[in-house]
Amino acid sequence: MELEREYLMETFQKYEGIINSISRRKVLKNSETFKVSKDTGNALYSRKAHDEVTHAQIFACYNRAVANATNQSELSLAYGNRSAFLLHIKRYKASIIDIDRALSLTNSVHLKIKLLCRKVQCLKALGNDSFPKSLMMAENFLEEVDEKDSYKKSLAQLVLQTQDLKIYVSGFNEVLVDFSSHAHLAIRLLIMAVKESGNLENLKIVLKAIDDIKDTRHKGFFHDQQPTVNTFRAIYTLKSEMSNKSNLQQMSIYACRCLLVLAKFSSFFGRDEKFDCVQDLLQNDTAIFVGSLILKLLKITMFNGHVYRGIDYPVHEQSETHEDFDSKLGRSVAPLYNLINHSCYPNARRIFTRDWKIIVLCVLPIKKNDQIFETYKGCFYEESKSDRLKTMREYEFVCHCRACRENWPTMLEMARKEGDVTFRTAAEHRCDVTCLTIGESLREKCFELNEETVDYLSEYITKESAKGVPNSITCYAIFTFREMFRAFYSFRRESFGNCH
């Protein structure tokens, strides 16, 4: 990371005055804001009935309490309160995450028992058979409290409720912090790197060993002949070369700010380390290493980060890009998926699922040993070449696919030209009707994925794509094929709703 180190040092020295101003800002977290947020949320929550607006207000209050907690005791209470609310609105998976966070922070036996009872309820509702373990842990804590009878009654009720609770499985944004920026994701990845390595000194050794690997095919994705696809090792080796000087300068400033915030307002470097100004950072090798890594991660997230999308509304068939109907939930990096190259006429498309995975869906025939292609922004039939070129310039690459070389028209442009043709084959007509029917069911939220429709569209696309340049019907069939699976698997944002 010599290049990143060089840019970091240069940026610190060039913008020292601006960056130093951050160190003079007050820490935003404070106990008073925590208490007001927690108490306001509790007051709203204690009402007999809630509407959708009240639910949103309660959630916002508990989020502020989490954000402003100044110590482990306050943070455990904040997570505990939010977990109760998430259980109340039947977001069981998200509730369990907050419960586990609170359990890891609190020393209060009373709170632990409450949290474990709550976890049992969530696990039962999800149909998870592991709830007896949590129940046993709660019972063990009873020996340490005086109010055994009231707690025993609660535990007994939990056992009796096994058959009464409904199973509720729903997509929900478990990332409760906004990861909408590259900086958020870069810091997340930095923490992931330290956790995997154990500490910063071990991380230096690991990254040095990766940098020394000459075989670029396996670099980062294998260690001791074992795959390491879903680890920081793989993420670290993704594309990070950046030639755009303006972008690089901006990323360098972000890295400096992130480093100073970590050094000044957190215990990331240890509680004994004191960083009062830029010069303190410049004289600390570990701090410069971390800042250089943050800069590299910012570049990696820019080139390889994906906006994680679900669907808020059914896709409208007349929308050319369809992005207005997407629900942007955050950013992600998927190392193995990022190895797929780009084409404006791809043979595969990605789908973000409800359980936070990426499906790579084959939308055109792919023969053995053929390369898999995805589109980094839009297909030729969705966006004009000029719009696609803007994306290519942003991500610093040039596409040489056939659609770009021959400047193929968009689906709407093809449809206008083909509108003069009065004759259409029976197969095309049936495909057109099928696509329109699926589009209608998507809009009405009554779509069902069935084998017959999948087989028909698959056969039609296979036959028509072999003819060469696709027409508007073939493009529409490919688009519809993807939207069928997207509607079935994608995360769909849900409102808080009223009390059930």
C-alpha positions in Angstrom: 0.0 0.0 0.0 2.9 2.4 -0.7 0.8 4.4 -3.2 -2.0 4.9 -0.6 0.5 5.8 2.1 2.0 8.4 -0.2 -1.3 10.0 -1.1 -2.4 9.9 2.6 0.7 11.7 3.8 0.4 14.3 1.0 -3.2 15.0 1.8 -2.6 15.4 5.5 0.1 17.9 4.9 -1.9 19.8 2.2 -5.2 20.1 4.1 -3.8 20.0 7.7 -5.8 23.1 8.7 -9.1 21.7 7.5 -8.5 18.3 8.9 -7.4 19.6 12.3 -10.7 21.4 12.6 -12.3 18.0 13.0 -10.3 17.3 16.1 -11.7 20.4 17.8 -15.3 19.4 17.4 -17.1 18.0 20.3 -18.1 14.4 20.5 -21.7 14.1 19.5 -22.6 11.3 21.9 -24.0 12.3 25.2 -26.0 10.7 28.1 -28.6 13.4 28.1 -29.6 12.8 24.5 -29.5 9.1 25.2 -31.9 9.4 28.2 -34.3 11.7 26.4 -34.5 9.5 23.4 -34.9 6.3 25.5 -37.6 7.8 27.7 -39.5 9.3 24.8 -39.4 5.9 23.0 -40.6 4.2 26.2 -43.4 6.6 26.7 -44.7 6.1 23.1 -44.2 2.3 23.4 -46.2 2.1 26.6 -49.4 3.4 24.9 -52.1 0.8 24.5 -52.2 0.9 20.7 -49.9 2.2 18.0 -50.5 3.3 14.5 -47.9 3.3 11.7 -46.7 6.8 12.5 -46.2 5.9 16.2 -44.2 2.8 15.3 -41.9 4.9 13.1 -41.4 7.4 16.0 -40.6 4.7 18.5 -38.1 3.2 16.1 -36.5 6.6 15.5 -36.2 7.3 19.3 -34.6 3.9 20.0 -32.2 4.4 17.1 -31.1 7.8 18.6 -30.7 6.2 22.0 -28.3 3.6 20.4 -26.4 6.3 18.6 -25.9 8.5 21.7 -25.1 5.8 24.3 -21.8 6.7 25.9 -21.0 3.5 27.7 -21.8 -0.3 27.7 -24.6 0.0 30.3 -26.4 2.6 28.3 -25.8 0.8 25.0 -27.2 -2.5 26.4 -30.4 -0.7 27.5 -30.8 0.9 24.1 -30.3 -2.4 22.3 -32.7 -4.0 24.8 -35.4 -1.5 24.2 -35.1 -1.7 20.5 -35.2 -5.5 20.6 -38.5 -5.3 22.5 -40.0 -3.0 19.8 -38.7 -5.2 17.0 -40.3 -8.2 18.7 -43.5 -6.2 19.0 -43.7 -5.5 15.2 -42.7 -9.1 14.5 -39.2 -8.4 13.1 -37.9 -11.4 14.9 -34.5 -11.8 13.2 -33.6 -8.2 13.8 -34.8 -8.4 17.4 -32.4 -11.4 18.0 -29.5 -9.4 16.7 -30.2 -6.6 19.1 -30.8 -9.1 22.0 -27.4 -10.7 21.4 -25.7 -7.3 21.3 -27.3 -6.3 24.6 -26.4 -9.7 26.2 -22.7 -9.2 25.2 -22.6 -5.7 26.9 -24.7 -5.9 30.1 -23.7 -7.2 33.5 -27.3 -6.9 34.9 -28.7 -10.4 35.6 -32.2 -8.9 35.6 -31.7 -7.6 32.0 -30.1 -10.8 30.9 -33.2 -12.8 32.0 -35.5 -10.4 30.2 -33.4 -10.5 27.0 -33.2 -14.3 27.0 -37.0 -14.6 27.5 -37.4 -12.3 24.6 -35.0 -14.3 22.5 -37.0 -17.5 23.2 -40.2 -15.8 21.9 -38.4 -14.7 18.7 -36.9 -18.2 18.1 -40.2 -19.9 18.6 -41.9 -17.5 16.2 -39.3 -18.3 13.6 -39.8 -22.0 14.2 -36.2 -22.3 15.4 -35.7 -25.4 17.6 -32.8 -23.9 19.5 -34.9 -21.9 21.9 -34.5 -24.4 24.8 -30.9 -23.4 25.1 -31.9 -19.7 25.7 -34.6 -20.9 28.1 -32.1 -22.9 30.1 -29.7 -20.0 30.3 -32.5 -17.8 31.6 -33.4 -20.4 34.2 -29.8 -20.6 35.4 -29.7 -16.9 36.0 -32.8 -17.2 38.3 -30.4 -18.5 41.1 -28.8 -15.0 41.2 -32.0 -12.9 41.7 -34.5 -12.5 44.5 -37.7 -12.1 42.5 -37.7 -15.7 41.4 -41.4 -16.3 41.4 -42.3 -13.5 38.9 -39.5 -14.6 36.5 -40.5 -18.3 36.9 -44.1 -17.3 35.9 -42.8 -15.6 32.8 -40.7 -18.5 31.8 -43.5 -21.0 32.3 -45.7 -18.8 30.1 -43.1 -19.0 27.4 -43.1 -22.8 27.5 -46.9 -22.9 27.2 -46.9 -20.5 24.3 -45.0 -22.8 22.0 -48.1 -23.7 19.9 -49.7 -20.3 20.1 -47.2 -18.0 18.4 -47.4 -17.6 14.7 -44.4 -18.2 12.5 -43.5 -14.9 10.8 -40.7 -14.9 8.2 -40.2 -11.5 6.5 -37.4 -9.6 4.8 -36.2 -6.8 7.1 -33.2 -4.4 6.9 -31.0 -5.8 9.6 -28.4 -3.2 8.9 -29.8 -0.6 11.2 -27.0 1.9 10.4 -27.1 3.8 7.1 -24.3 2.4 4.9 -25.1 4.6 2.0 -21.6 6.0 1.5 -18.3 4.4 0.5 -16.8 5.6 3.8 -19.3 3.7 5.9 -18.6 0.5 4.0 -14.8 1.0 4.1 -14.8 1.4 7.9 -17.0 -1.8 8.2 -14.4 -3.7 6.1 -11.6 -2.3 8.2 -13.3 -3.7 11.4 -13.8 -7.0 9.5 -10.1 -7.1 8.7 -9.0 -6.5 12.3 -11.4 -9.1 13.6 -10.2 -11.8 11.2 -6.6 -11.1 11.9 -6.9 -10.7 15.7 -5.1 -7.3 16.0 -3.5 -4.6 13.9 0.0 -6.1 14.1 -1.2 -9.4 12.7 -3.1 -7.6 10.0 0.1 -6.0 8.8 1.7 -9.4 8.5 -1.3 -10.9 6.6 -1.6 -8.0 4.1 2.2 -8.1 3.5 2.0 -11.8 2.7 -0.9 -11.2 0.3 1.0 -8.3 -1.4 4.0 -10.7 -2.0 1.9 -13.3 -3.8 2.8 -13.3 -7.5 0.0 -15.5 -8.8 -2.8 -13.0 -9.4 -5.3 -15.8 -10.2 -5.4 -17.1 -6.7 -4.3 -14.0 -4.8 -6.5 -13.4 -1.8 -8.9 -16.2 -2.8 -6.8 -19.1 -1.5 -4.7 -19.6 1.6 -2.8 -22.8 2.3 -4.7 -24.3 -0.7 -8.0 -23.6 1.0 -10.6 -21.1 -0.5 -11.0 -17.8 1.3 -13.8 -16.3 -0.9 -15.9 -14.8 1.9 -13.0 -13.3 3.8 -11.2 -9.9 4.0 -8.3 -11.5 2.1 -10.4 -11.8 -1.0 -11.9 -8.2 -0.7 -8.4 -6.8 -0.3 -7.3 -8.0 -3.7 -10.2 -6.6 -5.7 -9.6 -3.8 -8.2 -8.4 -0.6 -6.5 -6.3 1.1 -9.2 -7.6 4.7 -9.8 -6.4 7.0 -12.5 -8.9 9.8 -12.0 -6.9 12.4 -10.0 -10.0 14.2 -8.8 -11.6 11.0 -7.4 -8.3 10.0 -5.8 -7.9 13.3 -4.1 -11.5 13.1 -2.8 -11.0 9.6 -1.5 -7.7 10.7 0.2 -9.6 13.5 2.0 -12.2 11.0 3.1 -9.5 8.6 4.4 -7.8 11.4 6.4 -11.1 12.3 8.0 -12.1 8.7 8.8 -8.6 8.1 10.3 -8.8 11.2 12.5 -12.3 10.4 13.7 -11.2 6.9 14.6 -8.2 8.2 16.4 -9.9 11.1 18.2 -13.3 9.8 19.0 -12.9 6.0 19.5 -10.7 3.5 21.3 -9.7 1.8 18.0 -6.0 2.4 18.6 -6.3 1.7 22.4 -7.4 4.0 25.2 -3.8 5.1 26.0 -3.1 6.6 22.6 -3.7 10.3 22.4 -4.1 12.1 19.0 -4.7 15.8 19.3 -3.6 16.9 15.9 -2.4 15.8 12.5 1.2 15.7 13.5 0.4 13.1 16.2 -1.0 10.8 13.4 1.9 11.4 11.0 4.4 10.2 13.7 2.5 7.0 14.4 3.3 4.2 11.9 0.2 2.1 12.9 -2.1 5.1 12.4 -0.6 5.7 8.9 -1.0 2.0 8.1 -4.7 2.2 9.0 -5.2 5.4 7.1 -3.6 3.9 4.0 -5.8 0.8 4.3 -8.9 2.9 4.6 -7.9 4.8 1.4 -7.4 1.4 -0.4 -10.8 0.2 0.9 -12.5 3.4 -0.3 -11.2 2.7 -3.8 -12.2 -0.9 -3.6 -15.7 0.0 -2.5 -16.0 2.6 -5.3 -15.1 0.0 -8.0 -16.6 -3.1 -6.4 -19.4 -1.9 -4.1 -23.0 -2.7 -5.0 -26.0 -0.8 -4.0 -28.1 -3.5 -2.3 -31.6 -3.2 -3.8 -35.0 -4.6 -3.1 -38.3 -3.7 -4.6 -40.7 -1.2 -3.1 -43.2 -1.3 -5.9 -44.0 -3.6 -8.9 -41.9 -2.8 -11.9 -43.7 -0.7 -14.5 -43.3 -2.0 -18.0 -42.9 1.5 -19.5 -40.0 2.6 -17.3 -36.8 2.3 -19.3 -34.3 2.0 -16.4 -36.8 0.8 -13.7 -34.5 2.3 -10.9 -37.3 4.6 -9.7 -39.1 1.6 -8.3 -36.1 0.2 -6.5 -35.5 0.3 -2.7 -31.9 1.2 -2.0 -30.9 -0.4 1.3 -27.2 0.0 1.5 -23.9 -1.0 -0.1 -22.2 -4.4 -0.2 -19.0 -6.1 -1.5 -19.2 -9.6 -2.8 -15.7 -10.8 -3.7 -16.6 -13.8 -5.9 -19.3 -12.0 -7.7 -17.0 -9.1 -8.4 -14.8 -11.4 -10.5 -17.6 -11.4 -13.2 -16.7 -9.1 -16.1 -19.0 -6.6 -17.7 -21.0 -6.7 -21.0 -23.8 -4.5 -22.2 -25.5 -7.7 -23.5 -24.9 -10.0 -20.5 -25.7 -13.6 -20.2 -26.3 -13.3 -16.5 -28.0 -10.8 -14.1 -27.8 -10.3 -10.4 -30.7 -10.5 -7.9 -30.4 -9.3 -4.3 -32.3 -11.7 -2.1 -34.3 -11.3 1.2 -31.6 -13.2 3.1 -28.8 -10.8 2.0 -27.3 -12.9 -0.7 -26.7 -12.3 -4.5 -28.2 -14.7 -7.0 -26.5 -14.8 -10.4 -29.3 -15.7 -12.8 -28.5 -17.1 -16.3 -30.6 -15.1 -18.8 -29.0 -16.3 -22.0 -27.6 -19.8 -23.0 -24.1 -20.3 -21.5 -22.0 -23.2 -22.8 -19.4 -25.1 -20.9 -16.1 -23.0 -20.6 -17.9 -19.8 -21.8 -17.3 -16.7 -19.7 -20.1 -15.4 -17.5 -20.9 -11.7 -18.1 -23.0 -9.3 -16.0 -23.7 -5.6 -16.6 -22.3 -3.1 -14.1 -25.1 -0.6 -14.7 -27.6 -1.3 -17.5 -28.0 -3.5 -20.6 -27.9 -2.0 -24.1 -31.7 -2.5 -24.4 -32.3 -0.5 -21.1 -29.9 2.4 -21.6 -28.5 4.3 -24.6 -24.8 3.9 -25.4 -24.1 7.5 -24.3 -25.6 6.8 -20.9 -23.6 3.6 -20.6 -20.4 5.5 -21.5 -20.9 7.8 -18.6 -20.8 4.8 -16.2 -17.8 3.4 -17.9 -15.9 6.6 -17.5 -16.9 6.8 -13.8 -15.5 3.2 -13.2 -12.6 3.7 -15.5 -13.1 0.9 -18.1 -14.1 0.5 -21.7 -16.6 -2.0 -22.9 -15.8 -3.8 -26.2 -18.9 -6.0 -26.4 -20.8 -6.4 -29.7 -23.6 -4.2 -28.6 -21.2 -1.3 -28.0 -19.1 -1.9 -31.1 -22.2 -2.0 -33.3 -24.2 0.6 -31.3 -27.3 -1.5 -30.9 -30.5 0.4 -30.2 -32.5 0.3 -26.9 -35.6 -1.8 -26.6 -37.8 1.3 -27.0 -36.0 2.4 -30.1 -36.3 -1.1 -31.6 -40.0 -1.2 -30.8 -40.6 2.1 -32.6 -38.8 0.8 -35.7 -40.6 -2.5 -35.6 -43.9 -0.8 -35.2 -44.2 -0.5 -39.0 -44.0 -4.2 -39.4 -47.5 -5.7 -39.5 -46.6 -9.3 -39.5 -45.4 -11.1 -36.4 -44.8 -14.8 -35.9 -47.1 -16.8 -33.6 -44.2 -17.5 -31.3 -43.4 -13.8 -30.9 -47.0 -12.9 -30.4 -47.4 -15.5 -27.6 -44.2 -14.3 -26.0 -45.4 -10.7 -26.1 -48.7 -11.7 -24.5 -46.9 -13.7 -21.8 -44.6 -10.8 -21.0 -47.5 -8.4 -20.7 -49.4 -10.8 -18.5 -46.4 -11.1 -16.2 -45.9 -7.3 -16.2 -49.6 -6.9 -15.2 -49.3 -9.4 -12.3 -46.1 -7.7 -11.1 -47.9 -4.4 -10.9 -50.9 -6.0 -9.1 -48.5 -7.8 -6.6 -50.2 -11.1 -7.5 -47.2 -12.7 -9.3 -46.5 -16.4 -8.9 -43.4 -18.1 -10.3 -44.4 -21.3 -12.1 -42.4 -23.9 -14.0 -44.5 -23.6 -17.2 -43.8 -19.9 -17.7 -40.1 -20.3 -16.9 -39.8 -23.1 -19.4 -41.6 -21.2 -22.1 -39.6 -18.0 -21.8 -36.3 -20.0 -21.4 -37.0 -21.9 -24.7 -38.0 -18.8 -26.5 -34.9 -16.8 -25.4 -32.6 -19.8 -26.3 -34.1 -20.1 -29.8 -34.2 -16.3 -30.6 -30.8 -15.4 -29.2 -29.2 -17.9 -31.5 -30.3 -15.8 -34.5 -27.9 -13.0 -33.7 -28.9 -9.4 -33.0 -32.0 -9.6 -30.7 -35.2 -7.8 -31.6 -37.4 -5.9 -29.1 -39.5 -9.0 -28.3 -36.4 -11.0 -27.4 -35.1 -8.2 -25.2 -38.4 -7.8 -23.5 -38.5 -11.6 -22.9 -35.0 -11.5 -21.3 -36.0 -8.5 -19.2 -39.2 -10.2 -18.1 -37.4 -13.5 -17.3 -35.2 -11.6 -14.9 -38.0 -9.7 -13.3 -39.9 -12.9 -12.6 -37.2 -14.2 -10.4 -36.5 -10.7 -9.0 -40.1 -10.3 -7.9 -40.0 -13.8 -6.3 -36.6 -13.6 -4.5 -35.9 -9.9 -3.9 -36.1 -8.1 -0.6 -39.3 -6.1 -0.4 -39.4 -3.1 2.0 -42.3 -3.3 4.4 -43.8 -0.5 6.4 -44.1 -0.7 10.2 -47.9 -1.0 10.0 -50.3 -0.8 12.9 -50.3 -3.1 15.9 -51.4 -6.6 14.9 
